[in-house]
Amino acid sequence: MSRTEVEEYLQIQNVKVRQMCCVDVKDFSKGVYDDLTKIGEENAPWFCRQKNVYIAFQFTGVRRSANLWDAAGNDTLKSVNIYRWLEGCL
C-alpha cells in the first residue's frame, strides 16, 4: 500500500496520525518518516512522564537528501509493528 492509501484510510476512521523518523534505526539514513497512531499507555519509569504505545506504520521510499526528511504519498508500507515510546524523560 502507498502512504496516501494508508493515511486516507486512517483519516476516514478518524484516527490521529503523527509522523516521526526512525522507528527502525537501521533505516535512519533513508530520510523517510514513519506514521504512528497511539493505542494506549503503560506505566512509565519514574524519570519519564509517559510510556505510550503506538501502532507504527513503517514506510520505505526513494532516499531523501541528508537534510530533508519527508513523507511522500508514493512511499510504500514496509511493515506494521507495536512501538513503545518513553516521552517526557529527564
N, C-alpha and C positions, 0 to 999 in steps of 0.2 A: 504494500500500500504506500501511497505517497503521503507526505506530511499534510498536504492540503486535505486529502481524504480523511485522515485521522482527526485532524483538528476540526473539520466541518462536522464529523460525527459527534465528537465530544461537545461541540458548541450546541448542536441540536438537542443533546441530552442535558444541557445546562450544567456542564461540568467545567469548572475553572481549571485553566492550564497555566503553569508557569514554566519558563524556559531557563535552563542552566547548562553550563558546559560540563562535560567530563564525568558523567555517571560511571563510565568505564574509562579509567585514567589512561589506558592504552591508546584510546582514540583522541587524546588531548590535541595532538598535532594537526588533526583534520580541520578543526575550526567549525564543527557542526554542532549546533545546540541540540539538546535533548528536551523533551516535554515531560513535565511532572504533573500528576494530579494527586492531591492529598486524599488519603483514605482513612487516616487515623493518627493516633498519638500513643506513645509508650512512655513509661516512667523515664525521666531524664536523670543523668547523674547530677550530683549537687553543683557541679561547675557549669552546667548548661541550663537554659530556661526551658528548652523543648527538645523532644526527640520525636520528630514527625515521621510518619510512614507514608510513602508515596508509591504510586504505580509509575514506573519510569518507561517512557516510550523512547527507545534509543534509535537514532537515525544515522544513516550514512549518506554521503553525497560527495560532490566534487570538492577536493581540497580547497580551503579558503586561504587567503593571504594570512600571514602570521599575525597581523594586527586587526584583522577583520573577521570576527565571529559572525555567523549568520544562520538563519533558519529559512532556507529556500523551500518553496512549495513543492518542488520536484525531488526533495530529499526522500530517500526510501527507508521505510521502517525496517530496522535490523532485528530488534528484539524488544520484548516486554518483560520487565522484571519488577520485583518489590525492592524498593530503595529506602533505607533508613538514613535519616539525616539529622545530626545534632545541630541545633541552632541556638544562637544567643549565648555562646560559650565564652568563658573568661579568656 
